[in-house]
Amino acid sequence: MPEFVALGYEVKHANSLGEGAIPDEVILANAIETNAIVVTSDSDFHAMLAHESLATPSVIRIRIEGLRPPDVAAYVHQGVRAAQIRGLESFAMSIAKDRIAMRALPLR
């Protein structure tokens, strides 16, 4: 994931948390503990944020299929910068080709 490192992000893949399929709850708990942003294509994370009324972690959902890693990195970077401009410390974000939607956490 050198594309993310080049943009100044520290990156950890969910597989680093254990072997086999890592449950979403474990990924979310680790992100809370390490103050990380979850980047995913899975809508379950936004649902978990809403259901639990969580104030962290931030979650970015990429809704574009077939992106190469450099393109994912560029979209994530654009999304994080947009959240910073709006002054959001923690957020739920959805990124599509032509749109970035974001809401402050906790979701109400």
KOLGU-4560 file (N, C-alpha, C; in nm, 3 decimals, padded with zeros to 5 digits):
<recs>
<n_xx: 00.080 n_yy: -00.117 n_zz: 00.000 ca_xx: 00.000 ca_yy: 00.000 ca_zz: 00.000 c_xx: 00.086 c_yy: 00.126 c_zz: 00.000 mol: A seq: 1 type: MET>
<n_xx: 00.187 n_yy: 00.124 n_zz: -00.084 ca_xx: 00.276 ca_yy: 00.240 ca_zz: -00.089 c_xx: 00.206 c_yy: 00.368 c_zz: -00.132 mol: A seq: 2 type: PRO>
<n_xx: 00.093 n_yy: 00.355 n_zz: -00.202 ca_xx: 00.019 ca_yy: 00.473 ca_zz: -00.245 c_xx: -00.028 c_yy: 00.555 c_zz: -00.125 mol: A seq: 3 type: GLU>
<n_xx: -00.073 n_yy: 00.486 n_zz: -00.020 ca_xx: -00.119 ca_yy: 00.555 ca_zz: 00.100 c_xx: -00.002 c_yy: 00.613 c_zz: 00.178 mol: A seq: 4 type: PHE>
<n_xx: 00.105 n_yy: 00.537 n_zz: 00.188 ca_xx: 00.225 ca_yy: 00.582 ca_zz: 00.260 c_xx: 00.279 c_yy: 00.709 c_zz: 00.195 mol: A seq: 5 type: VAL>
<n_xx: 00.279 n_yy: 00.713 n_zz: 00.063 ca_xx: 00.329 ca_yy: 00.830 ca_zz: -00.009 c_xx: 00.244 c_yy: 00.954 c_zz: 00.022 mol: A seq: 6 type: ALA>
<n_xx: 00.118 n_yy: 00.935 n_zz: 00.058 ca_xx: 00.030 ca_yy: 01.046 ca_zz: 00.092 c_xx: 00.037 c_yy: 01.081 c_zz: 00.241 mol: A seq: 7 type: LEU>
<n_xx: 00.122 n_yy: 01.009 n_zz: 00.315 ca_xx: 00.142 ca_yy: 01.039 ca_zz: 00.457 c_xx: 00.057 c_yy: 00.960 c_zz: 00.553 mol: A seq: 8 type: GLY>
<n_xx: -00.006 n_yy: 00.852 n_zz: 00.507 ca_xx: -00.090 ca_yy: 00.770 ca_zz: 00.594 c_xx: -00.017 c_yy: 00.645 c_zz: 00.639 mol: A seq: 9 type: TYR>
<n_xx: -00.041 n_yy: 00.607 n_zz: 00.763 ca_xx: 00.004 ca_yy: 00.477 ca_zz: 00.811 c_xx: -00.109 c_yy: 00.379 c_zz: 00.782 mol: A seq: 10 type: GLU>
<n_xx: -00.078 n_yy: 00.267 n_zz: 00.720 ca_xx: -00.182 ca_yy: 00.176 ca_zz: 00.673 c_xx: -00.162 c_yy: 00.038 c_zz: 00.734 mol: A seq: 11 type: VAL>
<n_xx: -00.274 n_yy: -00.024 n_zz: 00.775 ca_xx: -00.272 ca_yy: -00.161 ca_zz: 00.825 c_xx: -00.391 c_yy: -00.233 c_zz: 00.764 mol: A seq: 12 type: LYS>
<n_xx: -00.366 n_yy: -00.343 n_zz: 00.698 ca_xx: -00.474 ca_yy: -00.423 ca_zz: 00.640 c_xx: -00.539 c_yy: -00.505 c_zz: 00.751 mol: A seq: 13 type: HIS>
<n_xx: -00.669 n_yy: -00.527 n_zz: 00.739 ca_xx: -00.743 ca_yy: -00.602 ca_zz: 00.841 c_xx: -00.683 c_yy: -00.741 c_zz: 00.864 mol: A seq: 14 type: ALA>
<n_xx: -00.623 n_yy: -00.800 n_zz: 00.762 ca_xx: -00.563 ca_yy: -00.932 ca_zz: 00.778 c_xx: -00.451 c_yy: -00.933 c_zz: 00.882 mol: A seq: 15 type: ASN>
<n_xx: -00.396 n_yy: -00.817 n_zz: 00.914 ca_xx: -00.290 ca_yy: -00.811 ca_zz: 01.015 c_xx: -00.345 c_yy: -00.834 c_zz: 01.156 mol: A seq: 16 type: SER>
<n_xx: -00.477 n_yy: -00.836 n_zz: 01.171 ca_xx: -00.540 ca_yy: -00.857 ca_zz: 01.301 c_xx: -00.557 c_yy: -01.004 c_zz: 01.337 mol: A seq: 17 type: LEU>
<n_xx: -00.530 n_yy: -01.093 n_zz: 01.243 ca_xx: -00.545 ca_yy: -01.235 ca_zz: 01.271 c_xx: -00.554 c_yy: -01.314 c_zz: 01.142 mol: A seq: 18 type: GLY>
<n_xx: -00.573 n_yy: -01.443 n_zz: 01.158 ca_xx: -00.583 ca_yy: -01.530 ca_zz: 01.041 c_xx: -00.728 c_yy: -01.552 c_zz: 01.003 mol: A seq: 19 type: GLU>
<n_xx: -00.751 n_yy: -01.577 n_zz: 00.876 ca_xx: -00.885 ca_yy: -01.603 ca_zz: 00.827 c_xx: -00.968 c_yy: -01.477 c_zz: 00.820 mol: A seq: 20 type: GLY>
<n_xx: -01.097 n_yy: -01.495 n_zz: 00.809 ca_xx: -01.189 ca_yy: -01.381 ca_zz: 00.800 c_xx: -01.195 c_yy: -01.310 c_zz: 00.935 mol: A seq: 21 type: ALA>
<n_xx: -01.171 n_yy: -01.181 n_zz: 00.933 ca_xx: -01.174 ca_yy: -01.101 ca_zz: 01.055 c_xx: -01.314 c_yy: -01.042 c_zz: 01.070 mol: A seq: 22 type: ILE>
<n_xx: -01.382 n_yy: -01.068 n_zz: 01.181 ca_xx: -01.517 ca_yy: -01.013 ca_zz: 01.200 c_xx: -01.515 c_yy: -00.860 c_zz: 01.199 mol: A seq: 23 type: PRO>
<n_xx: -01.620 n_yy: -00.802 n_zz: 01.145 ca_xx: -01.631 ca_yy: -00.656 ca_zz: 01.139 c_xx: -01.617 c_yy: -00.593 c_zz: 01.278 mol: A seq: 24 type: ASP>
<n_xx: -01.672 n_yy: -00.659 n_zz: 01.380 ca_xx: -01.665 ca_yy: -00.605 ca_zz: 01.516 c_xx: -01.520 c_yy: -00.593 c_zz: 01.564 mol: A seq: 25 type: GLU>
<n_xx: -01.437 n_yy: -00.689 n_zz: 01.526 ca_xx: -01.295 ca_yy: -00.685 ca_zz: 01.565 c_xx: -01.223 c_yy: -00.571 c_zz: 01.493 mol: A seq: 26 type: VAL>
<n_xx: -01.254 n_yy: -00.554 n_zz: 01.366 ca_xx: -01.194 ca_yy: -00.444 ca_zz: 01.288 c_xx: -01.235 c_yy: -00.310 c_zz: 01.349 mol: A seq: 27 type: ILE>
<n_xx: -01.362 n_yy: -00.295 n_zz: 01.381 ca_xx: -01.412 ca_yy: -00.171 ca_zz: 01.439 c_xx: -01.347 c_yy: -00.145 c_zz: 01.576 mol: A seq: 28 type: LEU>
<n_xx: -01.340 n_yy: -00.247 n_zz: 01.660 ca_xx: -01.280 ca_yy: -00.231 ca_zz: 01.793 c_xx: -01.133 c_yy: -00.192 c_zz: 01.781 mol: A seq: 29 type: ALA>
<n_xx: -01.061 n_yy: -00.253 n_zz: 01.687 ca_xx: -00.920 ca_yy: -00.219 ca_zz: 01.668 c_xx: -00.906 c_yy: -00.076 c_zz: 01.620 mol: A seq: 30 type: ASN>
<n_xx: -00.993 n_yy: -00.032 n_zz: 01.531 ca_xx: -00.987 ca_yy: 00.106 ca_zz: 01.481 c_xx: -01.015 c_yy: 00.205 c_zz: 01.593 mol: A seq: 31 type: ALA>
<n_xx: -01.106 n_yy: 00.173 n_zz: 01.682 ca_xx: -01.134 ca_yy: 00.259 ca_zz: 01.797 c_xx: -01.010 c_yy: 00.267 c_zz: 01.886 mol: A seq: 32 type: ILE>
<n_xx: -00.952 n_yy: 00.152 n_zz: 01.915 ca_xx: -00.834 ca_yy: 00.144 ca_zz: 02.003 c_xx: -00.713 c_yy: 00.217 c_zz: 01.946 mol: A seq: 33 type: GLU>
<n_xx: -00.694 n_yy: 00.212 n_zz: 01.816 ca_xx: -00.575 ca_yy: 00.270 ca_zz: 01.754 c_xx: -00.601 c_yy: 00.405 c_zz: 01.689 mol: A seq: 34 type: THR>
<n_xx: -00.723 n_yy: 00.456 n_zz: 01.703 ca_xx: -00.761 ca_yy: 00.584 ca_zz: 01.643 c_xx: -00.740 c_yy: 00.582 c_zz: 01.491 mol: A seq: 35 type: ASN>
<n_xx: -00.785 n_yy: 00.475 n_zz: 01.428 ca_xx: -00.769 ca_yy: 00.457 ca_zz: 01.284 c_xx: -00.899 c_yy: 00.487 c_zz: 01.211 mol: A seq: 36 type: ALA>
<n_xx: -00.888 n_yy: 00.508 n_zz: 01.082 ca_xx: -01.003 ca_yy: 00.523 ca_zz: 00.994 c_xx: -01.022 c_yy: 00.391 c_zz: 00.921 mol: A seq: 37 type: ILE>
<n_xx: -01.144 n_yy: 00.339 n_zz: 00.920 ca_xx: -01.175 ca_yy: 00.217 ca_zz: 00.846 c_xx: -01.211 c_yy: 00.256 c_zz: 00.703 mol: A seq: 38 type: VAL>
<n_xx: -01.144 n_yy: 00.194 n_zz: 00.607 ca_xx: -01.176 ca_yy: 00.213 ca_zz: 00.465 c_xx: -01.230 c_yy: 00.080 c_zz: 00.415 mol: A seq: 39 type: VAL>
<n_xx: -01.349 n_yy: 00.083 n_zz: 00.356 ca_xx: -01.417 ca_yy: -00.041 ca_zz: 00.320 c_xx: -01.509 c_yy: -00.020 c_zz: 00.200 mol: A seq: 40 type: THR>
<n_xx: -01.553 n_yy: -00.129 n_zz: 00.142 ca_xx: -01.659 ca_yy: -00.123 ca_zz: 00.042 c_xx: -01.788 c_yy: -00.182 c_zz: 00.100 mol: A seq: 41 type: SER>
<n_xx: -01.784 n_yy: -00.217 n_zz: 00.226 ca_xx: -01.891 ca_yy: -00.287 ca_zz: 00.296 c_xx: -01.981 c_yy: -00.187 c_zz: 00.371 mol: A seq: 42 type: ASP>
<n_xx: -02.111 n_yy: -00.192 n_zz: 00.347 ca_xx: -02.205 ca_yy: -00.100 ca_zz: 00.413 c_xx: -02.229 c_yy: -00.137 c_zz: 00.560 mol: A seq: 43 type: SER>
<n_xx: -02.186 n_yy: -00.255 n_zz: 00.601 ca_xx: -02.209 ca_yy: -00.299 ca_zz: 00.739 c_xx: -02.147 c_yy: -00.205 c_zz: 00.842 mol: A seq: 44 type: ASP>
<n_xx: -02.033 n_yy: -00.146 n_zz: 00.810 ca_xx: -01.967 ca_yy: -00.060 ca_zz: 00.907 c_xx: -02.049 c_yy: 00.065 c_zz: 00.938 mol: A seq: 45 type: PHE>
<n_xx: -02.108 n_yy: 00.125 n_zz: 00.837 ca_xx: -02.194 ca_yy: 00.241 ca_zz: 00.862 c_xx: -02.316 c_yy: 00.199 c_zz: 00.944 mol: A seq: 46 type: HIS>
<n_xx: -02.370 n_yy: 00.084 n_zz: 00.916 ca_xx: -02.485 ca_yy: 00.033 ca_zz: 00.992 c_xx: -02.446 c_yy: 00.012 c_zz: 01.139 mol: A seq: 47 type: ALA>
<n_xx: -02.327 n_yy: -00.040 n_zz: 01.163 ca_xx: -02.281 ca_yy: -00.062 ca_zz: 01.300 c_xx: -02.262 c_yy: 00.071 c_zz: 01.374 mol: A seq: 48 type: MET>
<n_xx: -02.206 n_yy: 00.171 n_zz: 01.304 ca_xx: -02.191 ca_yy: 00.303 ca_zz: 01.365 c_xx: -02.326 c_yy: 00.358 c_zz: 01.410 mol: A seq: 49 type: LEU>
<n_xx: -02.426 n_yy: 00.346 n_zz: 01.322 ca_xx: -02.559 ca_yy: 00.398 ca_zz: 01.352 c_xx: -02.626 c_yy: 00.319 c_zz: 01.463 mol: A seq: 50 type: ALA>
<n_xx: -02.622 n_yy: 00.188 n_zz: 01.454 ca_xx: -02.689 ca_yy: 00.102 ca_zz: 01.551 c_xx: -02.633 c_yy: 00.120 c_zz: 01.691 mol: A seq: 51 type: HIS>
<n_xx: -02.502 n_yy: 00.137 n_zz: 01.702 ca_xx: -02.436 ca_yy: 00.149 ca_zz: 01.832 c_xx: -02.419 c_yy: 00.295 c_zz: 01.877 mol: A seq: 52 type: GLU>
<n_xx: -02.460 n_yy: 00.390 n_zz: 01.792 ca_xx: -02.441 ca_yy: 00.535 ca_zz: 01.820 c_xx: -02.296 c_yy: 00.566 c_zz: 01.855 mol: A seq: 53 type: SER>
<n_xx: -02.203 n_yy: 00.509 n_zz: 01.778 ca_xx: -02.061 ca_yy: 00.527 ca_zz: 01.805 c_xx: -02.012 c_yy: 00.665 c_zz: 01.760 mol: A seq: 54 type: LEU>
<n_xx: -01.923 n_yy: 00.723 n_zz: 01.837 ca_xx: -01.863 ca_yy: 00.851 ca_zz: 01.801 c_xx: -01.729 c_yy: 00.832 c_zz: 01.729 mol: A seq: 55 type: ALA>
<n_xx: -01.675 n_yy: 00.713 n_zz: 01.734 ca_xx: -01.554 ca_yy: 00.674 ca_zz: 01.661 c_xx: -01.568 c_yy: 00.527 c_zz: 01.627 mol: A seq: 56 type: THR>
<n_xx: -01.497 n_yy: 00.476 n_zz: 01.532 ca_xx: -01.399 ca_yy: 00.540 ca_zz: 01.446 c_xx: -01.465 c_yy: 00.599 c_zz: 01.322 mol: A seq: 57 type: PRO>
<n_xx: -01.391 n_yy: 00.681 n_zz: 01.251 ca_xx: -01.439 ca_yy: 00.727 ca_zz: 01.121 c_xx: -01.438 c_yy: 00.609 c_zz: 01.025 mol: A seq: 58 type: SER>
<n_xx: -01.536 n_yy: 00.608 n_zz: 00.935 ca_xx: -01.546 ca_yy: 00.501 ca_zz: 00.835 c_xx: -01.567 c_yy: 00.565 c_zz: 00.699 mol: A seq: 59 type: VAL>
<n_xx: -01.484 n_yy: 00.524 n_zz: 00.604 ca_xx: -01.499 ca_yy: 00.569 ca_zz: 00.465 c_xx: -01.539 c_yy: 00.448 c_zz: 00.382 mol: A seq: 60 type: ILE>
<n_xx: -01.656 n_yy: 00.458 n_zz: 00.322 ca_xx: -01.704 ca_yy: 00.350 ca_zz: 00.233 c_xx: -01.680 c_yy: 00.393 c_zz: 00.089 mol: A seq: 61 type: ARG>
<n_xx: -01.604 n_yy: 00.312 n_zz: 00.016 ca_xx: -01.579 ca_yy: 00.336 ca_zz: -00.126 c_xx: -01.685 c_yy: 00.262 c_zz: -00.205 mol: A seq: 62 type: ILE>
<n_xx: -01.764 n_yy: 00.335 n_zz: -00.283 ca_xx: -01.874 ca_yy: 00.274 ca_zz: -00.358 c_xx: -01.844 c_yy: 00.268 c_zz: -00.507 mol: A seq: 63 type: ARG>
<n_xx: -01.718 n_yy: 00.245 n_zz: -00.540 ca_xx: -01.674 ca_yy: 00.238 ca_zz: -00.679 c_xx: -01.603 c_yy: 00.105 c_zz: -00.698 mol: A seq: 64 type: ILE>
<n_xx: -01.652 n_yy: 00.026 n_zz: -00.789 ca_xx: -01.596 ca_yy: -00.107 ca_zz: -00.813 c_xx: -01.472 c_yy: -00.100 c_zz: -00.902 mol: A seq: 65 type: GLU>
<n_xx: -01.381 n_yy: -00.193 n_zz: -00.882 ca_xx: -01.269 ca_yy: -00.215 ca_zz: -00.972 c_xx: -01.158 c_yy: -00.111 c_zz: -00.968 mol: A seq: 66 type: GLY>
<n_xx: -01.149 n_yy: -00.035 n_zz: -00.860 ca_xx: -01.042 ca_yy: 00.065 ca_zz: -00.851 c_xx: -00.907 c_yy: -00.002 c_zz: -00.823 mol: A seq: 67 type: LEU>
<n_xx: -00.804 n_yy: 00.056 n_zz: -00.879 ca_xx: -00.668 ca_yy: 00.013 ca_zz: -00.848 c_xx: -00.625 c_yy: 00.084 c_zz: -00.720 mol: A seq: 68 type: ARG>
<n_xx: -00.530 n_yy: 00.028 n_zz: -00.645 ca_xx: -00.487 ca_yy: 00.088 ca_zz: -00.519 c_xx: -00.453 c_yy: 00.238 c_zz: -00.527 mol: A seq: 69 type: PRO>
<n_xx: -00.382 n_yy: 00.285 n_zz: -00.632 ca_xx: -00.355 ca_yy: 00.429 ca_zz: -00.636 c_xx: -00.483 c_yy: 00.514 c_zz: -00.644 mol: A seq: 70 type: PRO>
<n_xx: -00.584 n_yy: 00.461 n_zz: -00.712 ca_xx: -00.710 ca_yy: 00.534 ca_zz: -00.724 c_xx: -00.785 c_yy: 00.535 c_zz: -00.591 mol: A seq: 71 type: ASP>
<n_xx: -00.784 n_yy: 00.421 n_zz: -00.520 ca_xx: -00.846 ca_yy: 00.416 ca_zz: -00.387 c_xx: -00.778 c_yy: 00.517 c_zz: -00.296 mol: A seq: 72 type: VAL>
<n_xx: -00.645 n_yy: 00.519 n_zz: -00.298 ca_xx: -00.570 ca_yy: 00.614 ca_zz: -00.214 c_xx: -00.608 c_yy: 00.757 c_zz: -00.246 mol: A seq: 73 type: ALA>
<n_xx: -00.622 n_yy: 00.789 n_zz: -00.373 ca_xx: -00.658 ca_yy: 00.926 ca_zz: -00.413 c_xx: -00.797 c_yy: 00.963 c_zz: -00.363 mol: A seq: 74 type: ALA>
<n_xx: -00.893 n_yy: 00.872 n_zz: -00.375 ca_xx: -01.029 ca_yy: 00.899 ca_zz: -00.327 c_xx: -01.031 c_yy: 00.915 c_zz: -00.174 mol: A seq: 75 type: TYR>
<n_xx: -00.959 n_yy: 00.829 n_zz: -00.104 ca_xx: -00.954 ca_yy: 00.838 ca_zz: 00.042 c_xx: -00.891 c_yy: 00.971 c_zz: 00.083 mol: A seq: 76 type: VAL>
<n_xx: -00.782 n_yy: 01.007 n_zz: 00.020 ca_xx: -00.714 ca_yy: 01.133 ca_zz: 00.051 c_xx: -00.808 c_yy: 01.251 c_zz: 00.028 mol: A seq: 77 type: HIS>
<n_xx: -00.880 n_yy: 01.249 n_zz: -00.083 ca_xx: -00.977 ca_yy: 01.355 ca_zz: -00.113 c_xx: -01.085 c_yy: 01.360 c_zz: -00.006 mol: A seq: 78 type: GLN>
<n_xx: -01.133 n_yy: 01.245 n_zz: 00.037 ca_xx: -01.237 ca_yy: 01.240 ca_zz: 00.140 c_xx: -01.189 c_yy: 01.290 c_zz: 00.274 mol: A seq: 79 type: GLY>
<n_xx: -01.069 n_yy: 01.250 n_zz: 00.315 ca_xx: -01.014 ca_yy: 01.295 ca_zz: 00.443 c_xx: -00.994 c_yy: 01.446 c_zz: 00.441 mol: A seq: 80 type: VAL>
<n_xx: -00.943 n_yy: 01.499 n_zz: 00.332 ca_xx: -00.924 ca_yy: 01.644 ca_zz: 00.320 c_xx: -01.059 c_yy: 01.717 c_zz: 00.328 mol: A seq: 81 type: ARG>
<n_xx: -01.162 n_yy: 01.663 n_zz: 00.265 ca_xx: -01.295 ca_yy: 01.725 ca_zz: 00.270 c_xx: -01.347 c_yy: 01.726 c_zz: 00.414 mol: A seq: 82 type: ALA>
<n_xx: -01.325 n_yy: 01.618 n_zz: 00.489 ca_xx: -01.369 ca_yy: 01.613 ca_zz: 00.629 c_xx: -01.292 c_yy: 01.714 c_zz: 00.712 mol: A seq: 83 type: ALA>
<n_xx: -01.163 n_yy: 01.727 n_zz: 00.687 ca_xx: -01.082 ca_yy: 01.825 ca_zz: 00.761 c_xx: -01.129 c_yy: 01.967 c_zz: 00.733 mol: A seq: 84 type: GLN>
<n_xx: -01.159 n_yy: 01.996 n_zz: 00.607 ca_xx: -01.207 ca_yy: 02.129 ca_zz: 00.570 c_xx: -01.336 c_yy: 02.161 c_zz: 00.644 mol: A seq: 85 type: ILE>
<n_xx: -01.421 n_yy: 02.062 n_zz: 00.659 ca_xx: -01.548 ca_yy: 02.083 ca_zz: 00.732 c_xx: -01.530 c_yy: 02.079 c_zz: 00.883 mol: A seq: 86 type: ARG>
<n_xx: -01.409 n_yy: 02.048 n_zz: 00.928 ca_xx: -01.380 ca_yy: 02.046 ca_zz: 01.071 c_xx: -01.434 c_yy: 01.925 c_zz: 01.144 mol: A seq: 87 type: GLY>
<n_xx: -01.453 n_yy: 01.814 n_zz: 01.073 ca_xx: -01.506 ca_yy: 01.693 ca_zz: 01.135 c_xx: -01.393 c_yy: 01.611 c_zz: 01.196 mol: A seq: 88 type: LEU>
<n_xx: -01.407 n_yy: 01.577 n_zz: 01.323 ca_xx: -01.308 ca_yy: 01.492 ca_zz: 01.389 c_xx: -01.335 c_yy: 01.345 c_zz: 01.364 mol: A seq: 89 type: GLU>
<n_xx: -01.460 n_yy: 01.307 n_zz: 01.360 ca_xx: -01.496 ca_yy: 01.169 ca_zz: 01.328 c_xx: -01.621 c_yy: 01.173 c_zz: 01.240 mol: A seq: 90 type: SER>
<n_xx: -01.625 n_yy: 01.082 n_zz: 01.143 ca_xx: -01.727 ca_yy: 01.092 ca_zz: 01.040 c_xx: -01.757 c_yy: 00.957 c_zz: 00.977 mol: A seq: 91 type: PHE>
<n_xx: -01.874 n_yy: 00.951 n_zz: 00.915 ca_xx: -01.912 ca_yy: 00.840 ca_zz: 00.827 c_xx: -01.917 c_yy: 00.901 c_zz: 00.687 mol: A seq: 92 type: ALA>
<n_xx: -01.845 n_yy: 00.842 n_zz: 00.596 ca_xx: -01.834 ca_yy: 00.898 ca_zz: 00.461 c_xx: -01.862 c_yy: 00.790 c_zz: 00.358 mol: A seq: 93 type: MET>
<n_xx: -01.926 n_yy: 00.832 n_zz: 00.251 ca_xx: -01.951 ca_yy: 00.744 ca_zz: 00.137 c_xx: -01.898 c_yy: 00.815 c_zz: 00.013 mol: A seq: 94 type: SER>
<n_xx: -01.811 n_yy: 00.745 n_zz: -00.060 ca_xx: -01.748 ca_yy: 00.804 ca_zz: -00.177 c_xx: -01.794 c_yy: 00.729 c_zz: -00.302 mol: A seq: 95 type: ILE>
<n_xx: -01.856 n_yy: 00.803 n_zz: -00.393 ca_xx: -01.893 ca_yy: 00.752 ca_zz: -00.526 c_xx: -01.811 c_yy: 00.830 c_zz: -00.628 mol: A seq: 96 type: ALA>
<n_xx: -01.819 n_yy: 00.791 n_zz: -00.754 ca_xx: -01.738 ca_yy: 00.858 ca_zz: -00.857 c_xx: -01.760 c_yy: 01.008 c_zz: -00.862 mol: A seq: 97 type: LYS>
<n_xx: -01.882 n_yy: 01.050 n_zz: -00.848 ca_xx: -01.913 ca_yy: 01.191 ca_zz: -00.866 c_xx: -01.962 c_yy: 01.260 c_zz: -00.739 mol: A seq: 98 type: ASP>
<n_xx: -01.944 n_yy: 01.195 n_zz: -00.623 ca_xx: -02.004 ca_yy: 01.252 ca_zz: -00.502 c_xx: -01.936 c_yy: 01.199 c_zz: -00.377 mol: A seq: 99 type: ARG>
<n_xx: -01.917 n_yy: 01.287 n_zz: -00.281 ca_xx: -01.873 ca_yy: 01.249 ca_zz: -00.148 c_xx: -01.981 c_yy: 01.294 c_zz: -00.051 mol: A seq: 100 type: ILE>
<n_xx: -02.035 n_yy: 01.200 n_zz: 00.024 ca_xx: -02.135 ca_yy: 01.233 ca_zz: 00.126 c_xx: -02.073 c_yy: 01.202 c_zz: 00.262 mol: A seq: 101 type: ALA>
<n_xx: -02.092 n_yy: 01.293 n_zz: 00.358 ca_xx: -02.036 ca_yy: 01.268 ca_zz: 00.491 c_xx: -02.127 c_yy: 01.324 c_zz: 00.598 mol: A seq: 102 type: MET>
<n_xx: -02.120 n_yy: 01.259 n_zz: 00.713 ca_xx: -02.195 ca_yy: 01.301 ca_zz: 00.830 c_xx: -02.106 c_yy: 01.287 c_zz: 00.951 mol: A seq: 103 type: ARG>
<n_xx: -02.120 n_yy: 01.380 n_zz: 01.043 ca_xx: -02.045 ca_yy: 01.374 ca_zz: 01.168 c_xx: -02.096 c_yy: 01.257 c_zz: 01.252 mol: A seq: 104 type: ALA>
<n_xx: -02.008 n_yy: 01.200 n_zz: 01.331 ca_xx: -02.045 ca_yy: 01.096 ca_zz: 01.428 c_xx: -02.069 c_yy: 01.161 c_zz: 01.563 mol: A seq: 105 type: LEU>
<n_xx: -02.156 n_yy: 01.103 n_zz: 01.644 ca_xx: -02.236 ca_yy: 00.984 ca_zz: 01.618 c_xx: -02.352 c_yy: 01.014 c_zz: 01.525 mol: A seq: 106 type: PRO>
<n_xx: -02.392 n_yy: 00.912 n_zz: 01.450 ca_xx: -02.507 ca_yy: 00.924 ca_zz: 01.360 c_xx: -02.634 c_yy: 00.924 c_zz: 01.444 mol: A seq: 107 type: LEU>
<n_xx: -02.723 n_yy: 01.011 n_zz: 01.412 ca_xx: -02.849 ca_yy: 01.019 ca_zz: 01.488 c_xx: -02.965 c_yy: 00.994 c_zz: 01.395 mol: A seq: 108 type: ARG>
</recs>
